[in-house]
Amino acid sequence: MSLDRRTLIAAAAAAFAAPSAVLAADDARPVPLKKVFPYYDLYLGIPAAERTRFALVYYLKINGKPAGGQTLWAVSASGARTALTTGADGRFTRLPGLADLKSGTLDVEKARASDQYGVSMEMQPLVRLTETVSAADLIAAMDQCNAAIRKKAGLIGLAVPKMEQVVFPNGEGTVVLAGGKTAAMSLVRTAPAFKPAAHPGAVAVKFSKVPARALLAGGKAK
């Protein structure tokens, strides 16, 4: 898949989950890591104190399905190999370092020549997902992420949409307002979403079904 840096950063800011690369197992050509993990170099370039509330994460799929327990390899310019592991849901639990992102390539240990390896990226708030999540913590994650995106996007001369909501795939719940009243969350696709602009003064999000993850998304995510 051909990748364009401007398209991908806009997608990361605005979309539900942005696709980044599709790799054919029978393709012998080395794939640059910076194409498999777009924008991770920019994320690592953000000072640690400015990314304490959000993370850029990547998921692996094989033939369109989450690929847990897989190991891919980052191969440096010197030939050194670093294992890139995934959790049960396909999320990469170990990612390449900045040096490998600049010049390294990906090695996929092929199971079948016909396998298609896909990698997608998401912006996620760093909050503990429990029955009740503070609205202030979700808003703080969005604010910090927006500040970082504006700063990095400015370096390449790109105006990007801002994060305006937090989406909870497979979750169910309501927004708790001041005074204890509740309101329904918006829907993004079929997932509930907390959009602060729609619920000013919100205190918390209360779940009847706690989601496995949360995503930061733009206001027009579909």
Buried (B, 14 or more C-beta within 10 A) or exposed (E): EEBEBEEBBBBBBBBBBBBBBBBBBEEEEEBBBBBBBBBBBBBBBBEEEEBEBBBBBBBBBBEEEBBBEBEBBBBBEEEEEBEBBBBEEBBBEBBBBEEBBBEBBBBBEBEEEEBBBBBBBBBBBBBEBEEEBBBEBBBBBBBBBBBBBEBBBEEEEBEBBBBBBBBBBEBEBBBBBEEEEBEEBBEBEEBBBBBBEBBEEBBBBBBEEBBEBBBBBBBEBE
